[in-house]
Amino acid sequence: MRTTLTLDDDVAVALDRRRRELNHSLKQEVNDLIRAGLVHVERERPEAPPFRVEPLDIGKPLVDNFDDISAVLAIAEGESYR
């Protein structure tokens, strides 16, 4: 991927110094440092607590069989649901 990147002056100086010391190309050094930074950030990401759903007892249903939708609607909305 090609992109344009604007570096702050202090970052550019440090990057150029490091690049020359290691005899790396700018591309190689930028990629190496970004990779190392991403690994570091991923390691420091706090682990999310486990998600738990607590059951709620809502009592006995008013309808024994939900297969008869007409009966369920009659109980929920009255006989005038139609």
Biotite code that builds the C-alpha atoms (Angstrom):
import biotite.structure as struc

atoms = struc.array([
    struc.Atom([0.000, 0.000, 0.000], chain_id="A", res_id=1, res_name="MET", atom_name="CA", element="C"),
    struc.Atom([1.299, 3.405, -0.867], chain_id="A", res_id=2, res_name="ARG", atom_name="CA", element="C"),
    struc.Atom([0.432, 6.386, 1.283], chain_id="A", res_id=3, res_name="THR", atom_name="CA", element="C"),
    struc.Atom([1.675, 9.828, 2.241], chain_id="A", res_id=4, res_name="THR", atom_name="CA", element="C"),
    struc.Atom([2.756, 10.202, 5.829], chain_id="A", res_id=5, res_name="LEU", atom_name="CA", element="C"),
    struc.Atom([3.572, 13.486, 7.559], chain_id="A", res_id=6, res_name="THR", atom_name="CA", element="C"),
    struc.Atom([5.990, 13.026, 10.459], chain_id="A", res_id=7, res_name="LEU", atom_name="CA", element="C"),
    struc.Atom([6.578, 15.419, 13.316], chain_id="A", res_id=8, res_name="ASP", atom_name="CA", element="C"),
    struc.Atom([10.092, 16.895, 13.275], chain_id="A", res_id=9, res_name="ASP", atom_name="CA", element="C"),
    struc.Atom([11.286, 15.008, 16.359], chain_id="A", res_id=10, res_name="ASP", atom_name="CA", element="C"),
    struc.Atom([9.977, 11.707, 14.968], chain_id="A", res_id=11, res_name="VAL", atom_name="CA", element="C"),
    struc.Atom([11.620, 12.334, 11.590], chain_id="A", res_id=12, res_name="ALA", atom_name="CA", element="C"),
    struc.Atom([14.991, 13.041, 13.239], chain_id="A", res_id=13, res_name="VAL", atom_name="CA", element="C"),
    struc.Atom([14.813, 9.940, 15.452], chain_id="A", res_id=14, res_name="ALA", atom_name="CA", element="C"),
    struc.Atom([13.678, 7.798, 12.532], chain_id="A", res_id=15, res_name="LEU", atom_name="CA", element="C"),
    struc.Atom([16.463, 9.048, 10.275], chain_id="A", res_id=16, res_name="ASP", atom_name="CA", element="C"),
    struc.Atom([19.080, 8.515, 13.001], chain_id="A", res_id=17, res_name="ARG", atom_name="CA", element="C"),
    struc.Atom([17.879, 4.961, 13.651], chain_id="A", res_id=18, res_name="ARG", atom_name="CA", element="C"),
    struc.Atom([17.631, 4.204, 9.917], chain_id="A", res_id=19, res_name="ARG", atom_name="CA", element="C"),
    struc.Atom([21.247, 5.287, 9.343], chain_id="A", res_id=20, res_name="ARG", atom_name="CA", element="C"),
    struc.Atom([22.561, 3.355, 12.379], chain_id="A", res_id=21, res_name="GLU", atom_name="CA", element="C"),
    struc.Atom([20.924, 0.129, 11.195], chain_id="A", res_id=22, res_name="LEU", atom_name="CA", element="C"),
    struc.Atom([21.572, 0.782, 7.519], chain_id="A", res_id=23, res_name="ASN", atom_name="CA", element="C"),
    struc.Atom([17.874, 0.297, 6.721], chain_id="A", res_id=24, res_name="HIS", atom_name="CA", element="C"),
    struc.Atom([15.769, 1.965, 4.082], chain_id="A", res_id=25, res_name="SER", atom_name="CA", element="C"),
    struc.Atom([13.139, 4.414, 5.272], chain_id="A", res_id=26, res_name="LEU", atom_name="CA", element="C"),
    struc.Atom([10.410, 1.993, 4.157], chain_id="A", res_id=27, res_name="LYS", atom_name="CA", element="C"),
    struc.Atom([11.922, -0.912, 6.081], chain_id="A", res_id=28, res_name="GLN", atom_name="CA", element="C"),
    struc.Atom([12.440, 1.118, 9.236], chain_id="A", res_id=29, res_name="GLU", atom_name="CA", element="C"),
    struc.Atom([8.952, 2.609, 9.222], chain_id="A", res_id=30, res_name="VAL", atom_name="CA", element="C"),
    struc.Atom([7.374, -0.825, 8.705], chain_id="A", res_id=31, res_name="ASN", atom_name="CA", element="C"),
    struc.Atom([9.508, -2.436, 11.426], chain_id="A", res_id=32, res_name="ASP", atom_name="CA", element="C"),
    struc.Atom([8.661, 0.265, 13.947], chain_id="A", res_id=33, res_name="LEU", atom_name="CA", element="C"),
    struc.Atom([4.952, 0.241, 13.147], chain_id="A", res_id=34, res_name="ILE", atom_name="CA", element="C"),
    struc.Atom([4.882, -3.567, 13.481], chain_id="A", res_id=35, res_name="ARG", atom_name="CA", element="C"),
    struc.Atom([6.665, -3.382, 16.838], chain_id="A", res_id=36, res_name="ALA", atom_name="CA", element="C"),
    struc.Atom([4.279, -0.667, 18.015], chain_id="A", res_id=37, res_name="GLY", atom_name="CA", element="C"),
    struc.Atom([1.228, -2.675, 16.998], chain_id="A", res_id=38, res_name="LEU", atom_name="CA", element="C"),
    struc.Atom([2.490, -5.763, 18.833], chain_id="A", res_id=39, res_name="VAL", atom_name="CA", element="C"),
    struc.Atom([3.143, -3.634, 21.917], chain_id="A", res_id=40, res_name="HIS", atom_name="CA", element="C"),
    struc.Atom([-0.323, -2.075, 21.820], chain_id="A", res_id=41, res_name="VAL", atom_name="CA", element="C"),
    struc.Atom([-2.004, -5.455, 21.360], chain_id="A", res_id=42, res_name="GLU", atom_name="CA", element="C"),
    struc.Atom([-0.154, -6.873, 24.390], chain_id="A", res_id=43, res_name="ARG", atom_name="CA", element="C"),
    struc.Atom([-1.216, -3.977, 26.593], chain_id="A", res_id=44, res_name="GLU", atom_name="CA", element="C"),
    struc.Atom([-4.890, -4.156, 25.643], chain_id="A", res_id=45, res_name="ARG", atom_name="CA", element="C"),
    struc.Atom([-6.812, -4.935, 28.821], chain_id="A", res_id=46, res_name="PRO", atom_name="CA", element="C"),
    struc.Atom([-8.715, -8.181, 28.713], chain_id="A", res_id=47, res_name="GLU", atom_name="CA", element="C"),
    struc.Atom([-12.452, -7.662, 28.771], chain_id="A", res_id=48, res_name="ALA", atom_name="CA", element="C"),
    struc.Atom([-14.267, -9.302, 31.637], chain_id="A", res_id=49, res_name="PRO", atom_name="CA", element="C"),
    struc.Atom([-16.309, -12.320, 30.597], chain_id="A", res_id=50, res_name="PRO", atom_name="CA", element="C"),
    struc.Atom([-19.821, -11.457, 29.472], chain_id="A", res_id=51, res_name="PHE", atom_name="CA", element="C"),
    struc.Atom([-22.465, -13.106, 31.591], chain_id="A", res_id=52, res_name="ARG", atom_name="CA", element="C"),
    struc.Atom([-26.225, -13.157, 31.333], chain_id="A", res_id=53, res_name="VAL", atom_name="CA", element="C"),
    struc.Atom([-28.066, -13.765, 34.556], chain_id="A", res_id=54, res_name="GLU", atom_name="CA", element="C"),
    struc.Atom([-31.373, -15.627, 34.190], chain_id="A", res_id=55, res_name="PRO", atom_name="CA", element="C"),
    struc.Atom([-34.504, -13.878, 35.391], chain_id="A", res_id=56, res_name="LEU", atom_name="CA", element="C"),
    struc.Atom([-37.414, -15.910, 36.695], chain_id="A", res_id=57, res_name="ASP", atom_name="CA", element="C"),
    struc.Atom([-40.561, -14.349, 35.253], chain_id="A", res_id=58, res_name="ILE", atom_name="CA", element="C"),
    struc.Atom([-42.873, -17.002, 36.597], chain_id="A", res_id=59, res_name="GLY", atom_name="CA", element="C"),
    struc.Atom([-45.149, -19.474, 34.884], chain_id="A", res_id=60, res_name="LYS", atom_name="CA", element="C"),
    struc.Atom([-46.322, -18.489, 31.392], chain_id="A", res_id=61, res_name="PRO", atom_name="CA", element="C"),
    struc.Atom([-50.009, -17.688, 30.972], chain_id="A", res_id=62, res_name="LEU", atom_name="CA", element="C"),
    struc.Atom([-50.191, -19.993, 27.957], chain_id="A", res_id=63, res_name="VAL", atom_name="CA", element="C"),
    struc.Atom([-49.119, -23.624, 28.050], chain_id="A", res_id=64, res_name="ASP", atom_name="CA", element="C"),
    struc.Atom([-48.729, -23.952, 24.282], chain_id="A", res_id=65, res_name="ASN", atom_name="CA", element="C"),
    struc.Atom([-47.383, -21.167, 22.067], chain_id="A", res_id=66, res_name="PHE", atom_name="CA", element="C"),
    struc.Atom([-48.194, -23.088, 18.875], chain_id="A", res_id=67, res_name="ASP", atom_name="CA", element="C"),
    struc.Atom([-51.720, -21.614, 18.813], chain_id="A", res_id=68, res_name="ASP", atom_name="CA", element="C"),
    struc.Atom([-50.990, -17.962, 18.032], chain_id="A", res_id=69, res_name="ILE", atom_name="CA", element="C"),
    struc.Atom([-54.686, -17.037, 18.140], chain_id="A", res_id=70, res_name="SER", atom_name="CA", element="C"),
    struc.Atom([-54.914, -18.180, 21.740], chain_id="A", res_id=71, res_name="ALA", atom_name="CA", element="C"),
    struc.Atom([-51.755, -16.289, 22.681], chain_id="A", res_id=72, res_name="VAL", atom_name="CA", element="C"),
    struc.Atom([-53.036, -13.065, 21.067], chain_id="A", res_id=73, res_name="LEU", atom_name="CA", element="C"),
    struc.Atom([-56.436, -13.477, 22.684], chain_id="A", res_id=74, res_name="ALA", atom_name="CA", element="C"),
    struc.Atom([-54.780, -13.626, 26.109], chain_id="A", res_id=75, res_name="ILE", atom_name="CA", element="C"),
    struc.Atom([-52.287, -10.832, 25.416], chain_id="A", res_id=76, res_name="ALA", atom_name="CA", element="C"),
    struc.Atom([-54.589, -8.374, 23.629], chain_id="A", res_id=77, res_name="GLU", atom_name="CA", element="C"),
    struc.Atom([-58.056, -9.608, 24.434], chain_id="A", res_id=78, res_name="GLY", atom_name="CA", element="C"),
    struc.Atom([-60.541, -11.178, 22.081], chain_id="A", res_id=79, res_name="GLU", atom_name="CA", element="C"),
    struc.Atom([-60.706, -7.969, 19.985], chain_id="A", res_id=80, res_name="SER", atom_name="CA", element="C"),
    struc.Atom([-57.131, -8.459, 18.615], chain_id="A", res_id=81, res_name="TYR", atom_name="CA", element="C"),
    struc.Atom([-58.545, -9.237, 15.163], chain_id="A", res_id=82, res_name="ARG", atom_name="CA", element="C"),
])
